[in-house]
Amino acid sequence: MRKGAKGAIIGTVFAVMVGGAGYGAFNVVSALADDGGGTATVKSGPPSADEVKETSAAFFEAWEQGKGGSAAALTNNEAVATSVFTAYSQAAHITDVRITPKAGTGATVPFSVRATVSYEGKSKPLAYDSTLTVVRGKTTGKPLVDWQPDVVHPELEDGDTLVTQQSANPPIEAVDRDGKVLTKDKYPSLGPIIDELRAKYGDKAGGTPGVELSVRHTATGAADTPLLTLADGKAGRLETTFSATAQAAAEKAVKEYDESSVVAVQPSTGDVLAVANNRADGFDAALQGTVAPGSTMKIVTAATLIDTGLTTANGPAPCTPDALWEGQTFHNIKGLEPDESATLSESFARSCNTAFIKYVDDLQVDSLTKEAEERFGLGKVNNWQVGVPTFDGSVPASGGPDMAANMIGQGQVQMSPLNMASVTATAITGAFRQPVIVPRDLDGRELATAKGLSADTVGQLRAMLNRTATSGTAAEAMAGAGGGSIGAKTGTAEVDGTELTNSWFTGYRNDVAAAAMAEAGGHGGDAAGPIVASVLGAAG
């Protein structure tokens, strides 16, 4: 708990109940039946409609009446439920609870909650909808409420707690680079980011705290998520690097593709312009994702080959049908014709895997790692000071088959869209500018550094990226990005143990670079490509 925070916490979920009105007396359905010989047998199979109705009614009524032990005994996780109900009566400050069940399907019972939150003379009504499911106890055969945190509130997950208190940090009014207010309602993907910014910079933005009911993410350590404000604090104004225009385009683009994320940055400054996610789990994969980036990693690999003097953009990089390394055979994407006279630029634009892997013999085991760390600023744990938590990329010095796999963005390489947007920005400017969401002068934090790339390497990378965007694998997607100076790279990453592939795409237009990833999205241009093109078209 943060120092100075007043109030108490309710564990995992807070308790709400339904009034007895409309239910009358009830009997808990017995799970035991006599077989006629005096022997009780445990029931099996799904609970009946009567069991679902009677169990949920009993659960609701006990809950509302404050009989925490009775309510907990009607769940399949009595120990956790008991602690929740005990904490509720002492800490959550939620009273006058009424629950109204709605028509359900099978063993599922949706319901609405109406209650009051009171704290130090301040009160506010609380209302939301939730759902429970009745299951049969594995050992007893009794019908029980399947205990899940979101039964009590849809925002709760495992390990979360609820707290009503004077907020640990004053609220903020986040504004974009042009002074436009950024709200969670208008830009949903920014919700967790705004919460993190408040937790870190609320006391620096000039505001005063209010009184709130919040979700405290004890298990993950993420910033509190406010649910209800009992007394308004004064919001402090916090300037960010976001662009409302770019953010709106990013939010719209990811809605078209499930499990997708995108980040846009300004290469000349490192400013983060947009962050958007469309994920069922709510995870901020755009900033914290840790997945293989596929062939978008070939930007770093190409730079490694150029900087070590092994080849050049116009030098040889034969695209063979396959390549063998340490007992593992690597192939190209289906349908790609081999070209043993290809240059690096040609193989890059066509995304030929074997052209890159053929050079693994000439590299040291840590050559790719050093290039990533020393020139692109990647791979040093907790090195980036963006303003909110991020993953900083990982390019380990891997031996065996993974040494080759790493070169094409598989193996042990892990990236987020933020990392790949930064890679593209470094590739086209030659300077690694650590991405930021709040200006450095707000808190004087030390930003990550790297030596970047030579002008000669930059010229070659820009030419290859442009070729890919105009006549290579990224051409179809980038046709929708608009004119100006453009470049791009596609990526397709295999998902271990499945036939699915993640779609990756990174590109730039003028002074905007963006990278996107769509899990199970197919090839690079299928899902991630249109997302990046939409953002570049609006903001580039």
N, C-alpha and C positions, 0 to 999 in steps of 0.2 A: 504494500500500500504506500502511496506517496506520502511523504512527510507533511504534516499539517492538515491532511484531509480529515474532515469531520464526518461523522456518520458511521454506519455499520454496513456490513456486506451480507448479502444473502447468497448462499452457495448454489452454483450451477443454474438453478432456476428459482423464480420466486413463486409463491403459492397464491392461487386465486380459487374461488369456489362459487358454486351456484346455490341459490336459496332453496329452501325446502318446498316453496310454493310450486304446485303443479306435479310434484313427485309423490307426495304422500309417503306412507310406510313402504318399505321394500325388504326383500329378502335376498341375501347374497346367495347366488345359485351354487348348490353343492356340486362339487366335481366328483363326488363318490357315489357309486351306484351299487346296490346289493345284487349279487348274481343269483339270489334265491337260496344260496347255501350258507348265507351268513358271511360271505367273503366280499369285502369292498374292492372294486376295481377302479383304476384311475382312468378317467375319460381321456379320449384322444380325438384328434381331428379339429377342424376350425370351430370356434365358439358359435353357438346358435344365435339367432336373432334375439331371443329372450335374454340369453347370457350377456350379449353386447349391451342391450338396453339396461338391464339391471346393474351390471358392473359399472358402466359409465355413470349411471344415476347415483349409485352409492359413492363413487369417487368424487363426483361433483359436490354432493351434499356434505360429505365429510370435510372436503376442502373448504367450503364456504363457512362451515361452523367452527373452523379452527381446530378440528380434531386431526392434527397432523399425523399422529401415529396410525389412526384408522385409515386415512387416505393413503399413506405410504404402504400399508399392508395390502392394499388393493393394486399395487404395481409389481412388476417383476424385478425391481431394484429397490427393495425396501430400505436398505441402509442409506443410499444416496437420497432417496425421497424424504426420509425422516429428517436428515440434516437440513434439507431445503425448507421443509415446513417449520422446523424449529427456528431457523434463521429468519424466516418470513415474519413470524410473530414478534420477533425482537428487533429486527433490523430493516426490513424492507419498507416499513411504514406505509403499507398498502392495506386499506380497510374498505368496508362496505362493498365487498365483492359480490357480483351477481354474474352467473354464467347462464347463457341461453343455448341449449343444444339445437342443432339444425338437422335437417334430413340428411342421412348419410348413406353410404353404400357398403354393404357387407359388414365388416368389422370396424369400419372407420366412422368416427363420429366428429363432424365439424361443430364448432361452437364459437360463440362470441363472448367476450369478457368486458364487463363494465365495473370499474372500481374507483377508489379515490386514493391518491398518494398525498400524505400529510407529513410535514416536517417543520418543526420549530415555528408553528403558527401559520404556515403557508400550506395551501391545499390546491390540488388540481385533479380533474377527472382523468381517468386512464381508460382507453378503449382500444381493443384490437380483436382479431379473429385468430383462432388456432384449430388444431385437429388432434385427436387421439385415436389410437387403434387398440382394440382389445385382442389379446392373444391368449393361448392356453399355456399355463405354467408347465414347464418341461418335466418337473418331478411330481408336482401335485395334481396336475390336470385341471386346476382351477382357472376360470377366466380372470385375467389380470390386465391392467392397463400397461401397455408397452411403454416403459419409461424412456422418454427422450427429452432433452432440454427444451426443444421448441414446442413441446406440448404446452408449456406454461407461457412462453413468449416466443414468437417466430424469429426473433433476433438472437436467441440464445443458442450456443453450441457447447459441446463438451468442454468442461473446464471454465466456462464463463461464470461470472457472478454478477449480481445486481447491487447497486449501491445508490442510496439517496443521501445527498450531502451537499454542502457548499462545494462547488466544483473545484478540483485541484488546480485547474488552470483557467484563466479568463477566456471567454469566447473570442474568436477572431472573425474579422471580415476580410476574407482573402480576396485580393483583386489581381487582375491580370496585368500584363506589361503596359497596358494602356489605361489602367484604372477601372476597368469593368469588373463589377462584383461577380465572383464565382460562387455559386450556391450548389449544394448537394442535389437539390431538386432538378435544377437545369442541367447539371453535369454529374450524373450519378457515379461515374467512375472516379470522380475526385473526392467522393465522400470519405473513404479511408485515409486519403492523403490529407484532406483538411483536418481530420481528427488528429493525425500524426503531427501536423504543423502546429495545431493548437497545443498539443501536449508539450512540444519542444519550444515553441516560440510565443505561447500565449502570454507569458509574463514579460515578454520583451516588446509586445505590440501596443502596450498602453491601455489595455482594458481592465475591467474589474470583474471578479467572479460572481456567478449567480448560484442558484440552488437547482440541482438537477437529479433526476433518476437516470442512471447510466448503466450500460453493460460494461463490466470490467473484464477484460480478456486475460484472466490470470494465467491460463496455460500458455498462451502465445506471447504475452508481454506487449501486445499491440495497444495502441492508445484507446482510452475509453470511448465508447460510442454513446452519445447522449440519446435518450429516448423521450424524455419529458422535462420541460423547464418549469419549475415551480416559481422561481423568481428570476427575472432577467438580470444578467450582468451587463456590463458595458463592453461591447465588442471593440477590440483594438484592430486597427487597420494593418494588414500584413501584405506587403507587396510580394508577388511571385513572378516567375519568368513565363508563366503560361500565356498563351494567346487564346482568347475566347473563340476566335474564328477557327483556329486549328483544332481546339478542343471540341467544338461543336461538330466539325467534320469527322474527327476521330470517333466520337460517340456514335454518330450515325453510321459510319463505315463498319464498326465491329458488330452492330446489330444484325448485319446481313449474314454473319457466319458464327455458328456456335463455337464456344471454347476458343475464342480469338482474343488477341491482345495487340496493341500497337503503341509505339512511342515516336514522337517527332522531336528533333533537336535543331538548334541553329548552329551550324558548323563554325561560324566565325566567332561565336561566344561560348558555346557549350550550354546555352540556356535550353532547358526543357520546355518545349512549346505545347505539348499535348501528351496525355497518358490516358488510354482507354482499355477497358476489359469487358468482355461479354462471356462470363463463366458462371456455370451453375453453382460452383463452390464458393464464389465470392473472392477467391484468391487473387491478389494483385500480381499476376504472372508477368505483366508488362515491365515491372520494376524488379520483381523478385523470382522470376521463373528460373529454373535450373534444368534446361533440356538441351539436347544436341541440336545445333543450328544448321545441320546439313551443309550444303554447298555454299551457303553465304560465308562460311568460314574460309572459303578459297580466296577471299580478299586478303586475309592475313597470311595464308599459305603462299599466295602469289608474291606478296611483299617479301616473304622469307626467301623465296627462290631468287628474287631480284637482288635483295640486299646481300645474299651470300655469294652472288656472282655465278650462280648455276645456270641461269638463262635470263632472257629479257622478254618483254612483251612481244617483240618480233623474232625472238629466238625460238629454238625447237622445244616442243612439248608434244611428242607423238601421242595420238589418241589411239591406243591399241584396243582390241576386243576385251582383253582382261589383263590383270596384273597380279602376280603372286608375291606375297611377302610373308615370311615366317609361317609358312604352311597354310595361309589363308588366301583364297582367290577373290579378288575384287572385280566387280563388273560395272558397266555403265548403265544408265537408264535404258529401259527397253526401247528398241527402235533407233538408237543412236548409231549411225554408221561410223566405223573406224576411219581414221585419217592419220596415217603414220608420218605424214609430212607436215602436220599441223604445227602452227606456232602457239606460244603460250596464250596470246590474245584470242586466237581461234578456239582453242580448247576451253578457255575461260568462258567465252561467250556461249559455247555449246554445252557447258557444264560437264565436261568429260572427266570422270574420276581417275581413270588410269593414267592420264597425262600427268597428273600431280603425283600419284603414288609411284610412278616410275623413278622419281627423284629421291625417294626415301633412302636409297642406298648411299646417297651423297650427303646426307644430313646427319648431324649429331642427334642423339636422343632428345636433347633439350633445345634444339634449334628453334622449333616452333614456339616453345614455351618462352624463350628469351625474346623472340620477336613480339609476342603478345604482351609480355610484361613491360619490356623496355621501350617499345615504340608505340604500342596502342594502349598502355596503361591498364591492362587487364590482368586478372588473376591474383592480385594481392588481397588477402582476406581483410574485409572491413576497411579497405583503403579509401574508397570513394566517400566523400562527405557531401551528399546530394542535398540533404535537408530532411530526408525521410529514409527509412531503411531500404536498402537495395542489395541485390546480388552483384558482385563485381566481376563475374566471369571466372572460368576455370579452364586452364589449358595445361594440364600436368605433363611432365616429361615421362611419357609412357613407353615401355619397351614392348617387344613382341608385336603381334598383329595390330594392337592399338596405336602403335607409332604411325602406321600407315593410315589407319582409320581416322585418327585425329586430323590428318591433313585435309580430309574431306568433310570435317564437321561431324564425325561419328565418334566411335571409341569412347574416350573419357572426357571429351570436350563438352562443357556446359555453358550456355549463354541465356540471357534474357533479351527481349526486344530492345531494352535500353542499351545493353552492351553492344548489340549489332548496329544500332543507330549511331552510337559513338564510334564504332569501327569505321563506318562509312564516312562520318565527319572527319576523322583523322586521315583517312585515305585520300580525300579530295582537298584537304587543306595542308596536310603535312604536320599539323600541330595537334597534339592531344590536349584537348580542353575538357577537363573533367565535367560531366554534366551537373547542372545545379537547378534546383527548383526555387530556392530563395537566394537573394544576393549574398555574397560572401561577407560584405561589410555589416550585415545584420548581427553577426556573432563572431566575426573574425576567425572562423574555423579554417584550418589548413587543408587545402585541396590537394588531391593526388596529382602527381606529375609523371611525365614520361618524355623521352627525348624526341619522339615523333619520327617523321620520315624525311628523307632528302627530297629536294625539288625534282630530281630525276625520277625517283621512285614514284612520287606523286603524279608526275606527268604520264607515266606508263599505266598506273592504276586508273587514272581518270579516263584514259583512252580505252582501256579494257571495259570499264564500267559503262561507258557511253556506247561502245559497240554492242554490249549485251542488251542495253536498253533500246537500241534502234534496230538491230538485226539479229539478236540472239534470243535466248530463252525468255528474256523479260520484255521483249518488244510488244507482245500483245497487251499485256497489262499496262505498260507505260504509255501506250497510245492514248490512254485516258488521263494522263497526268498534266497535259498542257505543254506549252513550248518553253524555250529557254535552254539553259545548260542542264542536261539530264544524264543520269547513269543509274544502273541497277544491277542486282545479282539475285538469282533465284536460289532456293534451297529446298531439298526434300530430305527429311530425316526419318530413318526407320525407327519404329517403336519396338523395343526388345520383346520378343516372344509373340508378336502379332504380325499380321499382314498390313497393318495400318501404317500410314506415313504422316508425319507432321509437315504442314506447308509453311515455308519460310520465304520471306522476301525483304530485301533492303534496297533502298534507292535514294536518290537526291534530285532535287530540282532547284536550281539557283542556290539560295542560302538556307535551304531546309533539307534535312536528311531524316528519313523515317524507316523504321523496321517493324515488321509484323510477323506474328506466328499464329497459326490456327491448328490446334491439335486435331488429328485425324482429318485434316483438311486436304489431303491429297498432295499433288505436286506444288512446287513453289508458286507458280502463277495462278493456281486454281482458286485459292481463297486469300492467302496473304497478299498476293500481287494486287488485286483490286482494292484491298484495304489501303495499302500504301499509296497507290495511285490516287485514290480519293482524297487522302490527306494532303499529298503534294499538290494536287490540283487546286485545293482550296487555300493552301497556305504557302506554297512555293513561289 
